[in-house]
């Protein structure tokens, strides 16, 4: 997924924008590389967080269905 969006990230000049707004520094090569690494870390965090939430919500749903089948009127 990140490989798909990597061209769009560069096309939108996101690393330069992050240098100016997040780091408050000029958009040098080093700062753009730091911003690109930040984008990768943010994507990894969002991706892993969403997968974790899906698994946890499915576990809660399975537990709820199991309890509902065992005790339907409680």
C-alpha positions as CSV (number, residue, x, y, z in Angstrom):
1,X,0.0,0.0,0.0
2,X,2.8,2.4,0.9
3,X,4.5,1.6,-2.5
4,X,1.2,2.6,-4.2
5,X,1.0,5.9,-2.4
6,X,4.7,6.7,-2.5
7,X,4.4,8.4,-5.9
8,X,1.4,10.4,-4.8
9,X,3.2,11.5,-1.6
10,X,6.0,12.8,-3.7
11,X,3.6,14.3,-6.3
12,X,1.7,16.2,-3.6
13,X,5.1,17.4,-2.1
14,X,4.1,16.0,1.3
15,X,7.7,15.8,2.6
16,X,8.2,19.5,1.9
17,X,4.9,20.4,3.5
18,X,5.8,18.4,6.6
19,X,9.2,20.1,6.8
20,X,7.6,23.5,6.8
21,X,4.6,22.8,9.1
22,X,5.8,20.0,11.4
23,X,9.5,20.5,11.8
24,X,9.5,24.3,11.1
25,X,12.7,23.9,9.1
26,X,13.6,24.5,5.4
27,X,12.9,21.7,3.0
28,X,16.5,20.4,2.7
29,X,17.2,16.8,1.5
30,X,17.9,15.7,5.1
31,X,14.7,17.2,6.4
32,X,12.6,15.8,3.6
33,X,14.1,12.3,4.3
34,X,13.2,12.8,7.9
35,X,9.6,13.7,6.9
36,X,9.4,10.7,4.5
37,X,10.4,8.5,7.4
38,X,7.7,10.1,9.6
39,X,5.1,9.3,6.9
40,X,6.2,5.7,6.9
41,X,6.0,5.5,10.6
42,X,2.5,7.1,10.6
43,X,1.3,4.7,8.0
44,X,2.7,1.7,9.9
45,X,1.0,2.9,13.1
46,X,-2.4,3.5,11.5
47,X,-2.2,0.2,9.7
48,X,-1.3,-1.9,12.7
49,X,-3.8,0.0,14.9
50,X,-6.6,-0.6,12.5
51,X,-5.8,-4.3,12.2
52,X,-5.6,-4.6,16.0
53,X,-9.0,-2.9,16.4
54,X,-10.6,-5.2,13.9
55,X,-9.3,-8.3,15.7
56,X,-10.4,-7.0,19.1
57,X,-13.8,-6.1,17.9
58,X,-14.2,-9.5,16.3
59,X,-13.2,-11.2,19.5
60,X,-15.8,-9.1,21.4
61,X,-18.5,-10.0,18.8
62,X,-17.7,-13.7,19.1
63,X,-17.8,-13.6,22.9
64,X,-21.1,-11.7,22.8
65,X,-22.6,-14.2,20.3
66,X,-21.4,-17.2,22.3
67,X,-22.9,-15.8,25.5
68,X,-26.2,-14.9,23.8
69,X,-26.5,-18.5,22.4
70,X,-25.7,-20.1,25.8
71,X,-28.0,-17.9,27.8
72,X,-30.6,-16.4,25.5
73,X,-32.9,-14.7,28.1
74,X,-30.3,-13.4,30.6
